[in-house]
Amino acid sequence: MALLRHASTVAALTLASRVLGFARDAGVAALFGTGVVADASVAGLALPQIARRLLGEGALNAALLPGLAQAEEAATRRRLAGATVVLFALAGLALAALLFLFMPAVVSVLAPGFAGDGPRAEGAVLAGRLAVLCLPLALLAGVFAAFANASGRFARPAFSPAAANVAVIALLVMLWLAGAHTMGMETALAWLAAGAVAGALTQFVLNLAAVPRGFVQLSVASADLRAALPLLAGAAMPLLAAALPQLRFLIAAAAASGIGGGVAALFYATRLVELPLGLVGASAGAVLLPALAAAGRDKGESGLGAGGFEAALALSLPAALGLAVLAHPIVVVLFERGAFDPQASELTARALALLALTLPAQALEKVLITIAFARGLSRLVTAASLAALPAGALVGFLAVQPLGMAGPALGVLVSSLVGLAGLCVGLGRRRLIVLPAPARRRLARLVVAALAMAGTVALAQPFAAGALADGGLTAAAALAGLVALGAAVYAGAVLALGGVEIAALRAGFRK
């Protein structure tokens, strides 16, 4: 029960971080829209932002906790922890120095479409170089989070990403008060890079404070450094596996970089998709992973996998179709203010309409990845994700010319489906996922219920067109009404069709 309590705390704080992260990005959208500053900042700060997110959400736990647990004596463990800090600090500083030197080449890879656009390319290089300090800070924050978790301290490391987002939001408020619309590009990008560093520094300080006193004894002795080297090398696989889903969005952004404002528009659309996706991921980590660990290799494991499938689809299907059908009004209500004009809304909504359809595939991916990691199959996760990246890249770059912003989003969809297929095949061969006939029937009914919801909302949307066009609170109320209508239709259809078991639903509410 203590494990589930800690997991639920981590899940709740992770979701809070995602919501605050959305508020942060909405603030950037209001200040800079999808203009040159927004495009340059998204490309230049892409790697620091990914590093801060992955390392702030426990990506190093799988690499560091087993090694620390093997140290039998407390003194040995303290020296090993200290040597680990030294090695990771040196690795982070070396990586930051390399990125600083080769940032123009990095930007040309992340945003090849910037090549013919001097201001966007120069701005991305400037922002990236100013924010390289995020990498060693984020890396050490991840190390200290793992140390705190090893000591049974979970809340403060889980809270640190949310606190980091609060720090960035505070800086955005200062930027707005300073008159962001009157600033030059370089000044605005310097402020945004400073916000990224402030967020990384906040996580670093909070995670450092969460480590018990006496847990770490800094050591540069050669024997301790040699003992810590396997921990540094072992971090590569978990980090790669955790980062691979983010890489498909980097590839999509590279494909969209030839469209003016495309990188920023895709970024904002991705943030809207990640809100419900974060709910599924946090739920999987909080409930499914501990349950799998407790179940062991018994028959209950397959049932847990089927239940994870049902839960993921029950949450992600209506969210995906709702975002797709209501893409334009959602973007207008949530983002269209300040520098984010109707043209930016149209660009972002075009990406969101197709990107939303990746939600079910990505949600199921998260469930299967949880099952794979619980069984020590990190290589399967890496292989499936690596196979998915070139497929998504090929489709994204080929489709951007005829489809515009929908092209990179289609690449993400194809990449998600390929990754999901690889996981299904790998886990299916090991009999780790089995969908009994009743579960398959319920899944089919969930699909029918979600389609009924989407159809109803699509038919109702023209009746709300006038209110949506009025903007402000009127548009927000109209959008809320459409969402409520969709939720009611989906819930009613699910219950009428038997898409969920009433007894299981009641038991879930009791828990």
Residue, then its C-alpha position, 0 to 999 in steps of 0.5 A: m500500500a505504501l508503494l501505491r501511495h507513493a506512486s499516486t503522489v508521483a502521478a498527481l505531481t507529474l500531472a500538475s507539472r504537465v498542466l503548469g507546463f501547458a500554462r507556461d507554453a500558453g504564455v509563450a504563445a501569447l507573447f510571441g505567437t508563431g513568429v520568428v522568436a517562437d520558432a527560434s526558441v522552440a528549435g534552440l531550446a528543444l534539447p534542454q527542454i527534453a533533458r529537463r523533462l526526462l531527467g526530472e521525471g525519474a529517467l535515471n532511476a533504472a540506471l542508478l538505484p540497482g547499483l546503489a542497492q548492491a553496495e553493502e556498506a554505507a560508507t561504500r555507498r556514500r563514496l559510490a554516490g559521490a563518485t557518481v555525482v562527479l562523473f555525471a557533472l563532468a559528462g554534463l559539462a562536456l556535453a554542454a561544451l560540445l553543444f555550445l561549439f557545434m550549436p549551428a550544426v545541431v540547429s541545422v539538423l533539428a530545423p533544416g528548413f531554417a537554412g534559408d532564413g537567417p533570423r530564425a537560424e541565428g536566433a535558434v543558435l543564440a537560444g541554444r547556446l545560452a541554455v546549454l547550462c540546462l544540460p548539466l543542471a538537469l543531469l545532476a537533478g536527475v541523479f539527486a532525484a534518484f538518490a532521494n528515491a533510493s532513500g524513500r523520499f518521493a514527493r519533493p523530486a516529483f514536485s520539482p518539475a512543477a516548481a520549475n514550471v512556476a519559475v519559468i511562468a514567473l519569468l514570463v510575467m516579468l518579460w510581459l511587464a518589461g514589454a516583450h512586444t517592443m523587444g528585439m529578437e536577441t533580447a527576447l530569446a535571451w529572456l526565454a533561455a534564462g527561463a529555461v536555465a531558471g527552471a533547470l536550476t530550480q529542479f537541481v536545488l529542490n532535488l539536491a535538498a531532497v537527498p538525506r544529509g550524509f547520503v553522498q560523500l564526494s570522491v575523486a579516488s580512482a577506485d570509486l570513479r571506476a566503480a561508478l563508471p558502470l552507472l554512467a554507462g548504464a544510464a544510456m539505455p534508460l535515457l535512450a528508451a525514455a527519449l525515443p518517443q520525444l525524438r519523433f516530435l523532434i523529427a516532425a519539427a524538423a520536417a515542419s521547419g520549412i514552413g514559417g511558424g511551423v515549428a512553433a505551431l507543431f510545438y503548441a499542438t503537441r502540448l495539447v496532445e500531451l495533456p491527456l497523454g500525461l494522464v495515461g502515462a501517470s496512471a500507468g506508472a502509478v497503478l499498472l507498474p506496481a501491480l505488475a511488480a506485485a503480480g509476478r509471472d503468474k496468470g494475473e499478468s495477462g489480465l493486468g495487460a488487458g486492463g491496461f489496454e482498456a483503461a488507456l483506450a477508454l481515456s485516449l479515444p474520446a480525447a483523440l476524437g474530441l481534439a480532432v473534431l474541435a481542433h480549431p475552437i480549442v486552439v482559439v480559446l486556449f491560445e488566441r490572444g496577444a501575438f497569437d493571431p488567427q493565422a497562428s490558430e489556423l496553422t496550429a489547428r491544422a497540425l492538432a487535428l491529425l496529431a490528436l489521432t496519435l493519442p490512442a497509439q501513444a497511450l497503448e505504447k505507454v502501457l506496453i512500455t510499462i509492461a516491458f520495463a516491469r519484465g526487464l525488456s528495455r531492449l525491446v522498447t528501444a528496438a521498437s522505438l528505433a524502428a519507428l523513427p525512420a518510418g515517421a521521418l520518411v512520411g513526415f518529410l515526404a508529406v510536408q510538401p503536399l499536406g503542409m502542417a498535416g504532413p509532419a503530424l502524419g509522420v508522428l502518427v505513422s511512427s506511433l503505429v510502427g512503435l506500437a506494432g513492434l511492442c505488440v509483436g515482441l510482448g505477444r510472442r512472450r505471452l505477456i499481453v493476452l486479450p481475452a474475448p470479453a476484453r476484445r468485445r469491450l474494446a470494440r464497444l469503446v470504439v463505437a462509443a467514441l465514434a458516436m461522441a465524435g459524430t454528435v459533437a461534429l453535428a452540434q458544432p455549427f449550432a455553436a459557431g456564432a458563440l465560438a466566433d464571439g471569442g472571450l468567455t462566450a467562446a470558452a462557455a460554448l467550447a465547454g458546452l460542446v465538451a460536456l455534450g461529448a462527455a455525456v454522449y460518450a459516457g452514456a454510450v459506453l454504459a449502454l453498450g457495455g464498454v465497461e463493467i459496472a461492478a469494476l467501475r464502482a470498485g474503482f470509485r471506492k478505491 
